């Protein structure tokens, strides 16, 4: 197995890694997009020291690409005011265009919206999209209520809780956000004895990305869903994911199907897997979930 590191040459300074398997058994390449406050490293190593999804899929014969969002992790610094969804899409597009042949996208959380958009733009190159607890497209996402807005300070209500944001300052996830959203209060599989190790790797989030994720003033990315009709899509979620109850993520699939897109939904509870929170790729049964995704890929 060969590992290489690169930077894009498009002005975004985006860092990405490429893992080439010893024997390439799959014709498509796989791109793993991390979610907010994380880096691509979440796909390489779990908090308890096991190999992550990147190696799992490389061992299955996929050529695997793992970017860090522009301005995040090992990517070069970018002026904060430049970083929004469109800026990320342009950087990710540069990566997709570098890859020969067809690609499969695996997104997580906030990057879900970017996956839908990339699939729309590259509907002849992207053949499958797997959204793991993904953010929805702006077409169907509820607009967050603005509770208070004074200057650059914004307080918004999302899913029944208030979130404060300063539009000139990177968002820092507080302890409650980390424990409730990422780790999950009821998660049975997150290695809690490695919590400090996990938290030490978390990143800040550019405020415009957070603003769009919560669809303030209808700002979340929208797509022309008809451009996804040649693409096969899977949405997968766990039973203990605070911001991703079954009915919310299942509705993404319902919307896609109603618009002629081939889409499947896997709620892990239906597979007798109960207890997964938001960070499925880092939890102790991560290999089992990767195997479910792999089986879906090869059978679709």
C-alpha distance (Angstrom), angle and dihedral (degrees) to the residues before:
residue distance angle dihedral
X1 . . .
X2 3.81 . .
X3 3.82 125.1 .
X4 3.81 124.5 -164.0
X5 3.81 134.8 175.8
X6 3.81 127.0 -146.1
X7 3.78 144.7 169.4
X8 3.78 122.9 -140.7
X9 3.79 116.1 -118.1
X10 3.79 97.5 -142.8
X11 3.81 101.0 99.3
X12 3.80 94.0 -94.8
X13 3.80 94.7 91.3
X14 3.79 90.4 -143.4
X15 3.79 116.2 177.5
X16 3.79 119.9 -145.0
X17 3.76 137.7 169.6
X18 3.78 129.0 -143.1
X19 3.78 123.3 -153.6
X20 3.79 114.9 -165.0
X21 3.81 115.8 -165.4
X22 3.79 121.2 -132.8
X23 3.79 87.7 -116.8
X24 3.79 117.7 25.1
X25 3.81 103.4 -144.4
X26 3.81 98.5 164.5
X27 3.79 124.5 70.4
X28 3.82 94.2 -149.7
X29 3.79 126.5 69.8
X30 3.79 119.6 -132.0
X31 3.83 125.2 -135.2
X32 3.81 117.7 -163.5
X33 3.82 114.1 -156.8
X34 3.80 117.5 -165.4
X35 3.78 123.9 -145.6
X36 3.78 132.9 -119.5
X37 3.83 119.3 -51.0
X38 3.82 91.2 16.2
X39 3.79 138.7 87.2
X40 3.77 133.7 -143.4
X41 3.80 87.7 -88.4
X42 3.81 88.4 82.7
X43 3.80 86.4 74.5
X44 3.80 94.6 49.8
X45 3.80 105.9 50.5
X46 3.79 133.7 15.6
X47 3.84 120.8 -138.2
X48 3.80 89.9 -107.2
X49 3.81 92.2 55.2
X50 3.80 103.8 -100.5
X51 3.79 124.7 134.6
X52 3.77 111.6 -93.3
X53 3.79 136.0 -133.1
X54 3.80 93.6 -78.5
X55 3.81 90.9 66.3
X56 3.79 93.0 38.0
X57 3.80 91.7 59.3
X58 3.81 93.4 39.2
X59 3.80 88.4 55.4
X60 3.81 87.2 53.3
X61 3.79 87.8 59.5
X62 3.80 102.9 -96.6
X63 3.78 124.5 135.5
X64 3.81 100.4 -128.0
X65 3.82 129.7 -153.6
X66 3.81 122.0 -166.6
X67 3.83 118.2 -172.9
X68 3.79 129.4 -171.8
X69 3.78 110.4 -139.9
X70 3.83 113.1 -102.6
X71 3.80 109.2 -86.7
X72 3.82 91.2 18.0
X73 3.79 133.5 101.3
X74 3.80 112.8 -30.6
X75 3.80 94.0 -3.7
X76 3.79 115.9 105.9
X77 3.80 121.4 -94.5
X78 3.79 117.1 -84.5
X79 3.80 126.7 -170.9
X80 3.79 106.0 -93.5
X81 3.78 94.6 -128.8
X82 3.82 90.9 60.0
X83 3.79 96.2 57.3
X84 3.76 112.6 97.3
X85 3.79 134.7 124.2
X86 3.78 93.5 -83.0
X87 3.81 91.0 53.3
X88 3.81 90.5 52.6
X89 3.80 92.4 46.5
X90 3.81 90.5 54.0
X91 3.81 91.1 51.8
X92 3.80 93.2 45.9
X93 3.80 88.9 48.5
X94 3.80 89.7 57.6
X95 3.81 88.9 55.3
X96 3.81 94.1 47.2
X97 3.79 91.0 50.2
X98 3.82 90.6 53.3
X99 3.80 92.5 57.7
X100 3.79 118.8 88.5
X101 3.79 116.1 -134.3
X102 3.79 131.6 -0.8
X103 3.80 124.5 -21.3
X104 3.79 138.5 -152.6
X105 3.80 119.3 -150.2
X106 3.79 124.5 -147.5
X107 3.79 111.6 -170.0
X108 3.77 132.3 -178.0
X109 3.78 131.7 -156.3
X110 3.82 112.2 -48.7
X111 3.81 91.9 16.2
X112 3.79 89.7 62.7
X113 3.80 90.3 87.4
X114 3.81 90.1 51.8
X115 3.79 91.1 51.3
X116 3.81 92.3 54.4
X117 3.80 90.1 49.2
X118 3.81 94.5 47.1
X119 3.78 90.2 49.0
X120 3.80 89.3 52.8
X121 3.81 92.5 50.1
X122 3.83 96.3 41.6
X123 3.79 99.0 34.2
X124 3.82 91.6 143.9
X125 3.82 93.5 50.1
X126 3.81 102.7 35.7
X127 3.80 108.8 71.8
X128 3.81 101.8 172.2
X129 3.80 137.7 18.5
X130 3.80 123.7 -163.5
X131 3.78 113.2 -166.5
X132 3.81 112.6 -164.1
X133 3.81 105.7 -161.6
X134 3.82 86.8 -29.2
X135 3.77 130.0 -171.0
X136 3.80 109.4 -111.8
X137 3.76 126.2 -115.8
X138 3.80 114.5 -92.0
X139 3.80 88.9 -112.1
X140 3.81 90.9 79.0
X141 3.80 106.4 18.1
X142 3.78 119.9 115.1
X143 3.80 114.3 -115.3
X144 3.81 111.5 -115.8
X145 3.79 116.4 -120.7
X146 3.81 116.5 -115.9
X147 3.80 106.5 -132.8
X148 3.79 96.7 -179.6
X149 3.80 135.0 -4.0
X150 3.80 122.7 -173.0
X151 3.80 119.8 160.9
X152 3.81 108.4 -53.2
X153 3.80 92.9 -15.7
X154 3.76 118.7 98.2
X155 3.79 131.3 180.0
X156 3.79 115.7 -166.7
X157 3.77 136.1 177.9
X158 3.80 115.0 -128.4
X159 3.79 122.0 174.0
X160 3.78 91.1 -17.7
X161 3.80 98.1 -50.3
X162 3.79 130.7 96.5
X163 3.80 119.7 -121.7
X164 3.79 122.4 -168.5
X165 3.78 119.7 -147.1
X166 3.79 134.2 -179.2
X167 3.79 109.9 -156.3
X168 3.82 93.0 -147.3
X169 3.81 97.0 47.9
X170 3.82 131.1 66.3
X171 3.79 112.6 -109.5
X172 3.81 114.7 -110.7
X173 3.79 116.0 -156.2
X174 3.80 109.6 -127.1
X175 3.79 125.2 -144.0
X176 3.80 93.7 -95.9
X177 3.82 91.8 50.9
X178 3.81 91.3 49.4
X179 3.80 95.4 47.3
X180 3.80 97.4 40.9
X181 3.81 101.9 38.0
X182 3.80 108.4 24.7
X183 3.80 105.3 28.6
X184 3.80 96.8 25.7
X185 3.77 125.0 -135.7
X186 3.80 91.8 -119.7
X187 3.81 99.6 33.3
X188 3.80 111.0 133.1
X189 3.77 96.0 -171.5
X190 3.81 107.4 48.8
X191 3.85 109.4 106.3
X192 3.81 96.2 -121.0
X193 3.79 92.8 -178.4
X194 3.82 85.6 67.0
X195 3.81 95.0 49.2
X196 3.82 95.3 115.5
X197 3.79 91.2 50.0
X198 3.80 90.1 51.0
X199 3.81 95.2 46.0
X200 3.81 92.0 50.1
X201 3.81 89.3 64.4
X202 3.81 97.0 51.4
X203 3.80 119.3 114.7
X204 3.77 135.9 -150.0
X205 3.82 118.8 -102.6
X206 3.81 123.6 -128.4
X207 3.83 106.3 -113.0
X208 3.81 95.4 -127.5
X209 3.81 89.8 56.5
X210 3.79 90.3 51.7
X211 3.82 90.6 45.9
X212 3.80 91.0 53.7
X213 3.80 94.6 42.7
X214 3.79 90.5 58.9
X215 3.78 90.0 44.9
X216 3.77 95.4 -125.0
X217 3.81 108.3 -174.1
X218 3.82 90.5 -2.2
X219 3.83 91.8 -64.7
X220 3.83 100.9 141.7
X221 3.81 115.2 113.9
X222 3.78 114.7 -89.3
X223 3.79 125.7 -157.4
X224 3.77 140.3 -158.0
X225 3.78 93.8 -115.1
X226 3.82 92.3 -163.0
X227 3.82 87.6 72.5
X228 3.80 89.9 65.7
X229 3.79 95.6 61.5
X230 3.82 93.6 101.4
X231 3.82 92.0 51.2
X232 3.81 129.9 84.7
X233 3.79 114.6 -137.2
X234 3.80 135.2 -164.1
X235 3.80 126.3 -171.3
X236 3.80 115.9 -167.7
X237 3.81 129.4 -177.4
X238 3.79 140.3 169.0
X239 3.78 130.3 -122.8
X240 3.83 97.8 -113.6
X241 3.81 101.8 46.4
X242 3.80 106.5 128.7
X243 3.82 98.0 -156.5
X244 3.81 95.5 35.6
X245 3.79 110.4 59.3
X246 3.78 114.8 173.4
X247 3.79 95.6 -103.4
X248 3.82 92.7 54.3
X249 3.80 98.9 52.0
X250 3.78 93.1 35.4
X251 3.79 87.4 57.9
X252 3.83 90.3 61.5
X253 3.80 88.6 59.7
X254 3.80 92.0 44.3
X255 3.82 90.1 53.1
X256 3.79 92.1 48.8
X257 3.80 93.2 48.3
X258 3.79 91.9 48.6
X259 3.80 87.0 57.3
X260 3.79 96.1 50.9
X261 3.82 98.7 -96.4
X262 3.82 121.9 139.1
X263 3.80 102.3 -121.4
X264 3.81 136.4 159.8
X265 3.78 131.5 -166.3
X266 3.79 124.2 -150.2
X267 3.78 116.9 -169.5
X268 3.78 104.0 -171.6
X269 3.79 91.4 -140.7
X270 3.79 88.0 66.8
X271 3.82 87.1 60.4
X272 3.82 90.4 51.9
X273 3.80 89.7 -105.7
X274 3.78 107.2 130.7
X275 3.77 128.2 172.0
X276 3.80 106.5 45.8
X277 3.79 118.3 137.9
X278 3.79 129.9 -168.4
X279 3.82 101.2 -63.4
X280 3.80 99.1 63.0
X281 3.81 93.6 158.6
X282 3.82 90.1 59.2
X283 3.78 100.7 42.5
X284 3.79 124.2 101.9
X285 3.82 93.6 -102.7
X286 3.82 93.6 48.1
X287 3.82 93.2 123.4
X288 3.80 91.0 56.0
X289 3.80 90.8 53.5
X290 3.81 91.6 46.1
X291 3.81 87.9 53.3
X292 3.81 90.6 53.3
X293 3.81 89.3 51.9
X294 3.81 91.9 46.1
X295 3.79 92.5 50.9
X296 3.79 90.3 50.2
X297 3.82 90.7 50.4
X298 3.79 96.0 51.2
X299 3.82 93.4 42.9
X300 3.80 95.0 49.5
